[in-house]
């Protein structure tokens, strides 16, 4: 998910550089939504892992 947020961010930068303001705004909005969704899911995953009492396992 973080990968897709970065992809949309790059698309927004390229579109803004080329003068496509609407496309840039849309891609930046999608990137922002994906980034915050990633953060929420990451924090929830950390909290669930801590509440289950398990230690992180290294491969």
Backbone atoms as SQL, in Angstrom:
CREATE TABLE atoms (id INTEGER PRIMARY KEY, chain TEXT, resi INTEGER, resn TEXT, atom TEXT, x REAL, y REAL, z REAL);
INSERT INTO atoms VALUES
  (1, 'A', 1, 'UNK', 'N', 0.831, -1.190, 0.000),
  (2, 'A', 1, 'UNK', 'CA', 0.000, 0.000, 0.000),
  (3, 'A', 1, 'UNK', 'C', 0.875, 1.253, 0.000),
  (4, 'A', 2, 'UNK', 'N', 1.962, 1.187, 0.731),
  (5, 'A', 2, 'UNK', 'CA', 2.870, 2.330, 0.740),
  (6, 'A', 2, 'UNK', 'C', 3.499, 2.518, -0.640),
  (7, 'A', 3, 'UNK', 'N', 3.717, 1.417, -1.348),
  (8, 'A', 3, 'UNK', 'CA', 4.235, 1.481, -2.707),
  (9, 'A', 3, 'UNK', 'C', 3.287, 2.254, -3.611),
  (10, 'A', 4, 'UNK', 'N', 1.995, 1.948, -3.518),
  (11, 'A', 4, 'UNK', 'CA', 1.017, 2.624, -4.374),
  (12, 'A', 4, 'UNK', 'C', 0.882, 4.100, -4.017),
  (13, 'A', 5, 'UNK', 'N', 1.029, 4.430, -2.740),
  (14, 'A', 5, 'UNK', 'CA', 1.007, 5.835, -2.337),
  (15, 'A', 5, 'UNK', 'C', 2.181, 6.577, -2.973),
  (16, 'A', 6, 'UNK', 'N', 3.340, 5.940, -2.985),
  (17, 'A', 6, 'UNK', 'CA', 4.514, 6.562, -3.610),
  (18, 'A', 6, 'UNK', 'C', 4.331, 6.689, -5.118),
  (19, 'A', 7, 'UNK', 'N', 3.710, 5.697, -5.749),
  (20, 'A', 7, 'UNK', 'CA', 3.470, 5.752, -7.198),
  (21, 'A', 7, 'UNK', 'C', 2.556, 6.918, -7.539),
  (22, 'A', 8, 'UNK', 'N', 1.469, 7.064, -6.793),
  (23, 'A', 8, 'UNK', 'CA', 0.555, 8.170, -7.069),
  (24, 'A', 8, 'UNK', 'C', 1.203, 9.517, -6.772),
  (25, 'A', 9, 'UNK', 'N', 2.085, 9.571, -5.789),
  (26, 'A', 9, 'UNK', 'CA', 2.798, 10.807, -5.498),
  (27, 'A', 9, 'UNK', 'C', 3.703, 11.197, -6.658),
  (28, 'A', 10, 'UNK', 'N', 4.397, 10.216, -7.226),
  (29, 'A', 10, 'UNK', 'CA', 5.265, 10.492, -8.370),
  (30, 'A', 10, 'UNK', 'C', 4.421, 10.925, -9.568),
  (31, 'A', 11, 'UNK', 'N', 3.288, 10.277, -9.782),
  (32, 'A', 11, 'UNK', 'CA', 2.389, 10.680, -10.868),
  (33, 'A', 11, 'UNK', 'C', 1.929, 12.125, -10.667),
  (34, 'A', 12, 'UNK', 'N', 1.621, 12.484, -9.421),
  (35, 'A', 12, 'UNK', 'CA', 1.193, 13.852, -9.123),
  (36, 'A', 12, 'UNK', 'C', 2.310, 14.853, -9.412),
  (37, 'A', 13, 'UNK', 'N', 3.528, 14.507, -9.050),
  (38, 'A', 13, 'UNK', 'CA', 4.651, 15.401, -9.315),
  (39, 'A', 13, 'UNK', 'C', 4.878, 15.597, -10.811),
  (40, 'A', 14, 'UNK', 'N', 4.824, 14.504, -11.556),
  (41, 'A', 14, 'UNK', 'CA', 5.035, 14.595, -13.006),
  (42, 'A', 14, 'UNK', 'C', 3.907, 15.394, -13.654),
  (43, 'A', 15, 'UNK', 'N', 2.666, 15.130, -13.249),
  (44, 'A', 15, 'UNK', 'CA', 1.530, 15.851, -13.822),
  (45, 'A', 15, 'UNK', 'C', 1.606, 17.340, -13.487),
  (46, 'A', 16, 'UNK', 'N', 2.008, 17.669, -12.273),
  (47, 'A', 16, 'UNK', 'CA', 2.130, 19.078, -11.891),
  (48, 'A', 16, 'UNK', 'C', 3.234, 19.757, -12.691),
  (49, 'A', 17, 'UNK', 'N', 4.322, 19.060, -12.904),
  (50, 'A', 17, 'UNK', 'CA', 5.430, 19.622, -13.681),
  (51, 'A', 17, 'UNK', 'C', 5.015, 19.890, -15.131),
  (52, 'A', 18, 'UNK', 'N', 4.158, 19.010, -15.665),
  (53, 'A', 18, 'UNK', 'CA', 3.716, 19.169, -17.044),
  (54, 'A', 18, 'UNK', 'C', 2.513, 20.102, -17.184),
  (55, 'A', 19, 'UNK', 'N', 1.977, 20.559, -16.065),
  (56, 'A', 19, 'UNK', 'CA', 0.900, 21.537, -16.115),
  (57, 'A', 19, 'UNK', 'C', -0.497, 20.971, -16.036),
  (58, 'A', 20, 'UNK', 'N', -0.635, 19.713, -15.715),
  (59, 'A', 20, 'UNK', 'CA', -1.955, 19.100, -15.577),
  (60, 'A', 20, 'UNK', 'C', -2.392, 19.207, -14.118),
  (61, 'A', 21, 'UNK', 'N', -2.954, 20.346, -13.758),
  (62, 'A', 21, 'UNK', 'CA', -3.301, 20.607, -12.361),
  (63, 'A', 21, 'UNK', 'C', -4.370, 19.684, -11.811),
  (64, 'A', 22, 'UNK', 'N', -5.388, 19.391, -12.618),
  (65, 'A', 22, 'UNK', 'CA', -6.466, 18.516, -12.140),
  (66, 'A', 22, 'UNK', 'C', -5.996, 17.103, -11.890),
  (67, 'A', 23, 'UNK', 'N', -5.203, 16.589, -12.804),
  (68, 'A', 23, 'UNK', 'CA', -4.661, 15.239, -12.638),
  (69, 'A', 23, 'UNK', 'C', -3.719, 15.194, -11.445),
  (70, 'A', 24, 'UNK', 'N', -2.915, 16.232, -11.284),
  (71, 'A', 24, 'UNK', 'CA', -1.974, 16.286, -10.167),
  (72, 'A', 24, 'UNK', 'C', -2.716, 16.317, -8.833),
  (73, 'A', 25, 'UNK', 'N', -3.783, 17.102, -8.763),
  (74, 'A', 25, 'UNK', 'CA', -4.547, 17.183, -7.518),
  (75, 'A', 25, 'UNK', 'C', -5.220, 15.854, -7.199),
  (76, 'A', 26, 'UNK', 'N', -5.761, 15.219, -8.219),
  (77, 'A', 26, 'UNK', 'CA', -6.403, 13.923, -8.000),
  (78, 'A', 26, 'UNK', 'C', -5.416, 12.862, -7.554),
  (79, 'A', 27, 'UNK', 'N', -4.264, 12.792, -8.205),
  (80, 'A', 27, 'UNK', 'CA', -3.253, 11.801, -7.835),
  (81, 'A', 27, 'UNK', 'C', -2.700, 12.087, -6.440),
  (82, 'A', 28, 'UNK', 'N', -2.522, 13.359, -6.103),
  (83, 'A', 28, 'UNK', 'CA', -2.032, 13.701, -4.767),
  (84, 'A', 28, 'UNK', 'C', -3.060, 13.337, -3.699),
  (85, 'A', 29, 'UNK', 'N', -4.328, 13.531, -4.004),
  (86, 'A', 29, 'UNK', 'CA', -5.380, 13.148, -3.057),
  (87, 'A', 29, 'UNK', 'C', -5.411, 11.652, -2.826),
  (88, 'A', 30, 'UNK', 'N', -5.282, 10.878, -3.893),
  (89, 'A', 30, 'UNK', 'CA', -5.258, 9.420, -3.757),
  (90, 'A', 30, 'UNK', 'C', -4.032, 8.981, -2.965),
  (91, 'A', 31, 'UNK', 'N', -2.878, 9.585, -3.251),
  (92, 'A', 31, 'UNK', 'CA', -1.658, 9.243, -2.521),
  (93, 'A', 31, 'UNK', 'C', -1.795, 9.549, -1.038),
  (94, 'A', 32, 'UNK', 'N', -2.425, 10.663, -0.723),
  (95, 'A', 32, 'UNK', 'CA', -2.610, 11.037, 0.682),
  (96, 'A', 32, 'UNK', 'C', -3.533, 10.049, 1.391),
  (97, 'A', 33, 'UNK', 'N', -4.616, 9.664, 0.752),
  (98, 'A', 33, 'UNK', 'CA', -5.543, 8.699, 1.352),
  (99, 'A', 33, 'UNK', 'C', -4.849, 7.365, 1.588),
  (100, 'A', 34, 'UNK', 'N', -4.104, 6.882, 0.597),
  (101, 'A', 34, 'UNK', 'CA', -3.410, 5.608, 0.739),
  (102, 'A', 34, 'UNK', 'C', -2.351, 5.664, 1.834),
  (103, 'A', 35, 'UNK', 'N', -1.653, 6.788, 1.945),
  (104, 'A', 35, 'UNK', 'CA', -0.622, 6.912, 2.972),
  (105, 'A', 35, 'UNK', 'C', -1.226, 6.866, 4.370),
  (106, 'A', 36, 'UNK', 'N', -2.319, 7.619, 4.582),
  (107, 'A', 36, 'UNK', 'CA', -2.931, 7.619, 5.910),
  (108, 'A', 36, 'UNK', 'C', -3.597, 6.283, 6.227),
  (109, 'A', 37, 'UNK', 'N', -4.125, 5.618, 5.229),
  (110, 'A', 37, 'UNK', 'CA', -4.674, 4.276, 5.440),
  (111, 'A', 37, 'UNK', 'C', -3.558, 3.312, 5.832),
  (112, 'A', 38, 'UNK', 'N', -2.408, 3.433, 5.175),
  (113, 'A', 38, 'UNK', 'CA', -1.253, 2.621, 5.541),
  (114, 'A', 38, 'UNK', 'C', -0.847, 2.874, 6.995),
  (115, 'A', 39, 'UNK', 'N', -0.785, 4.143, 7.396),
  (116, 'A', 39, 'UNK', 'CA', -0.396, 4.457, 8.772),
  (117, 'A', 39, 'UNK', 'C', -1.361, 3.865, 9.790),
  (118, 'A', 40, 'UNK', 'N', -2.656, 3.987, 9.521),
  (119, 'A', 40, 'UNK', 'CA', -3.659, 3.449, 10.446),
  (120, 'A', 40, 'UNK', 'C', -3.520, 1.933, 10.559),
  (121, 'A', 41, 'UNK', 'N', -3.401, 1.252, 9.434),
  (122, 'A', 41, 'UNK', 'CA', -3.264, -0.204, 9.471),
  (123, 'A', 41, 'UNK', 'C', -1.957, -0.631, 10.130),
  (124, 'A', 42, 'UNK', 'N', -0.894, 0.127, 9.936),
  (125, 'A', 42, 'UNK', 'CA', 0.382, -0.186, 10.572),
  (126, 'A', 42, 'UNK', 'C', 0.279, -0.056, 12.089),
  (127, 'A', 43, 'UNK', 'N', -0.336, 1.018, 12.562),
  (128, 'A', 43, 'UNK', 'CA', -0.478, 1.231, 14.007),
  (129, 'A', 43, 'UNK', 'C', -1.386, 0.173, 14.619),
  (130, 'A', 44, 'UNK', 'N', -2.478, -0.162, 13.942),
  (131, 'A', 44, 'UNK', 'CA', -3.372, -1.212, 14.443),
  (132, 'A', 44, 'UNK', 'C', -2.628, -2.541, 14.514),
  (133, 'A', 45, 'UNK', 'N', -1.827, -2.835, 13.512),
  (134, 'A', 45, 'UNK', 'CA', -1.055, -4.072, 13.504),
  (135, 'A', 45, 'UNK', 'C', -0.060, -4.110, 14.663),
  (136, 'A', 46, 'UNK', 'N', 0.594, -2.988, 14.923),
  (137, 'A', 46, 'UNK', 'CA', 1.522, -2.939, 16.058),
  (138, 'A', 46, 'UNK', 'C', 0.805, -3.140, 17.384),
  (139, 'A', 47, 'UNK', 'N', -0.329, -2.485, 17.549),
  (140, 'A', 47, 'UNK', 'CA', -1.076, -2.614, 18.799),
  (141, 'A', 47, 'UNK', 'C', -1.595, -4.031, 19.008),
  (142, 'A', 48, 'UNK', 'N', -2.090, -4.654, 17.962),
  (143, 'A', 48, 'UNK', 'CA', -2.573, -6.029, 18.084),
  (144, 'A', 48, 'UNK', 'C', -1.421, -6.956, 18.439),
  (145, 'A', 49, 'UNK', 'N', -0.270, -6.740, 17.833),
  (146, 'A', 49, 'UNK', 'CA', 0.891, -7.560, 18.153),
  (147, 'A', 49, 'UNK', 'C', 1.337, -7.392, 19.595),
  (148, 'A', 50, 'UNK', 'N', 1.275, -6.167, 20.104),
  (149, 'A', 50, 'UNK', 'CA', 1.665, -5.934, 21.496),
  (150, 'A', 50, 'UNK', 'C', 0.651, -6.507, 22.474),
  (151, 'A', 51, 'UNK', 'N', -0.632, -6.400, 22.144),
  (152, 'A', 51, 'UNK', 'CA', -1.669, -6.893, 23.044),
  (153, 'A', 51, 'UNK', 'C', -1.715, -8.413, 23.099),
  (154, 'A', 52, 'UNK', 'N', -1.282, -9.064, 22.049),
  (155, 'A', 52, 'UNK', 'CA', -1.257, -10.523, 22.049),
  (156, 'A', 52, 'UNK', 'C', -0.097, -11.049, 22.874),
  (157, 'A', 53, 'UNK', 'N', 0.840, -10.181, 23.218),
  (158, 'A', 53, 'UNK', 'CA', 1.928, -10.571, 24.098),
  (159, 'A', 53, 'UNK', 'C', 3.086, -11.263, 23.402),
  (160, 'A', 54, 'UNK', 'N', 3.026, -11.351, 22.116),
  (161, 'A', 54, 'UNK', 'CA', 4.104, -12.025, 21.408),
  (162, 'A', 54, 'UNK', 'C', 5.252, -11.079, 21.115),
  (163, 'A', 55, 'UNK', 'N', 6.443, -11.655, 21.153),
  (164, 'A', 55, 'UNK', 'CA', 7.615, -10.883, 20.774),
  (165, 'A', 55, 'UNK', 'C', 7.758, -10.951, 19.273),
  (166, 'A', 56, 'UNK', 'N', 8.309, -9.922, 18.641),
  (167, 'A', 56, 'UNK', 'CA', 8.541, -9.993, 17.202),
  (168, 'A', 56, 'UNK', 'C', 9.561, -11.090, 16.894),
  (169, 'A', 57, 'UNK', 'N', 9.265, -11.858, 15.894),
  (170, 'A', 57, 'UNK', 'CA', 10.175, -12.949, 15.519),
  (171, 'A', 57, 'UNK', 'C', 11.008, -12.530, 14.332),
  (172, 'A', 58, 'UNK', 'N', 12.282, -12.761, 14.439),
  (173, 'A', 58, 'UNK', 'CA', 13.169, -12.463, 13.337),
  (174, 'A', 58, 'UNK', 'C', 13.285, -13.696, 12.453),
  (175, 'A', 59, 'UNK', 'N', 13.349, -13.497, 11.156),
  (176, 'A', 59, 'UNK', 'CA', 13.441, -14.668, 10.268),
  (177, 'A', 59, 'UNK', 'C', 14.766, -15.376, 10.377);
